[in-house]
Amino acid sequence: MVVHVAAQNQTVVAVDIGGTFTDAVLSTSSGLFTAKVLTTPADPAQGFMECVRRVLAAGNVHPGSVERVVHGTTLATNVILERRGAAIALITTDGYRSLLALGRHGRVEEERYDLWGSQPEPIVPLSHTFEVRGRMQANGDVLVAFDAIQAAEVADAIAALGVAGVAICFLNSYVDDRHELAMAEICRSRLGPRVSIVTSASVLPEMREFERLTTTVMSAYVGPVMSDYLRSLAESLAQTGVHAPIFVMESAGGVMPAALAASFPVHTIESGPAAGVIAAARFGGDCGADQIVAFDMGGTTAKAALVRGGRPDITHDFIVGGKGSFGGRRAGSGTPVKIPAIDLAEVGSGGGSIAWLDPAGAVRVGPRSAGASPGPACYGAGGVAPTVTDANLILGYMSSDSMAGGTMRLDVQAAIDAVTLTVARPLRVSLHDAAYAIHDIANADMAAAIHVVTVQRGIDPRRFTLVATGGAAAIHACRIAARFEMREVIVPPHAGVGSAVGLVRTDLLTERSRSALVPLADADPRHLQKLFDDLTAAAAEDLESDPRTMIVERTVAMRFVGQAHELEVAVPSGSFDARALQALEQTFLSDYRRVFGLDVRGAIELVSFRSQVRRSVGAPIRDDAPEGVDSPVALERAAWFPERGGLTPTKVARRGDLEIGRVVDGPFIIEAADSTTVVPPGWTATVHPSRSLLLRPADRHT
């Protein structure tokens, strides 16, 4: 497959590792090439390297010609969820040893009245948690002097534990980190260079000691694993002849150098999903849509996020390892990590999600997934449980010989056997009724993620366009959109490797923040200007760039005096002056009314300051060439559509064979090497000049 690229001079390889497939995109001055292989859960780097080799071969590109490697990974998330991070110790202020275990004591709704409910065990046990005398006040004054003798004794005790990392978090260190720096220096001198030392002031110099503590602990916990992984990846790439710098996708929608990702690994927790949202925003923008629901369905999970005004919604209160369907959004259900992250809702429903019957005989789908190994029954790799992919194959939505560009042949009989044995026979229904039940319930589960980011927040999804990325998304997209009366679905070119394409189109990005309580009435514009200048310079230094060559975005967390939570407010561009402060106040009041529905007046205070710097390195990708599958495609096959009474003769076409401006009426199936698009009855599909497919209800086909 070749896709012409506009304004792209670099040769870039982007690789996204998902739960079922690993996807790669090679972008060159002459075209774009893709590859898709099964993920290797035991050693993700193995699938990574196989994908790189295949995509370089597809593009006939010498490894030494690669100038940049961009990686989306779920390594940090998996390390935390599976509790397989580095052995670490924690050093905190005298009297605060139990803070990590105490937590906030929040509970998810379904466990609120569980008398036997319990919090998960802390990442760092009390046996590895130490206290040191020394206390800073909130204004930066020293209340208790730092005890260097006790600090040395603590460092010696930690040395005896043989840990790989140390997290240091002292009270009020976001104001003055002298004590943390002194403790870190003592640890380095006594533990040696192989032990990673992480201070809270370097990770999150913001108020709220518990969130600062958990973010620091997670950074220390994941850091050694991430460092080893990226080092091993660089060595493997070098062995194949690729010596290009590696960049890693971070949670807020940008990429950062590998060295920065190793130092601040918590910023990569939503690495892979973030790339899919960026792809949706870029491709939606190419079609003139800026109010978007980004919908990404892979083999293991489905994700939804809002893009408004072309920018993804961002949260700074992310929760990892949560319980319930929406772990990243459930307070009290996991560990808070105070990082900027694209605000995602995620459900355990994907192509590999397993269908099963509950005790009442109702069909359920997920959250357990067949993953890459053994995979769905139709993969022929030992899986026997029916999955969403098996159901879609039986329904005729997928071809048995078009998976992963025709490199995987699917076993239809194995899918039939799995669905028959587990669902159809116990329920005494037909095979196709059982398969459609699996398909329909998966749609309902995935729609719940969209409900969370729209309806649950008072946002009308009918005003948004659904952009579908991920290998299975375009099969389900129209049905899900119809549940919300959404009037347009966009399926980008190479939707099945959308996250990898998003990596190519993503800018370098990092940010710095700092807490400082400042009453708005007393704010000195010159002081605030210097504060932002310092934050911007530090962030630009992370990217080794001149701030004058970068896009800078500044925000302030604001609240009414006496409140405990803030709103992030964008700072007007230009220098700070009295007029800028007035604009800041008006923006805060307007945002407060919009978010809370209340028109409040009162004293306002500034809480935290944030500067984000961005350098454009991504390039727009224009799909001007065929991306059809290499294996032959039938002109027609039977597919199951209930509104047509069941199995219906359905036209099938290669996506690359549909010229720009072509309109097809459903039922219609459009196949590409990395994904399949199902156009149900009552819908039309139009090929946009950007080569995206625009799917609309038939009464709105223009």
Summary of the structure (lengths in Angstrom):
residues: 702
radius of gyration: 26.0
end to end distance: 29.5
largest distance: 81.3
contacts: 2627
relative contact order: 0.11
helix: 37%
strand: 26%
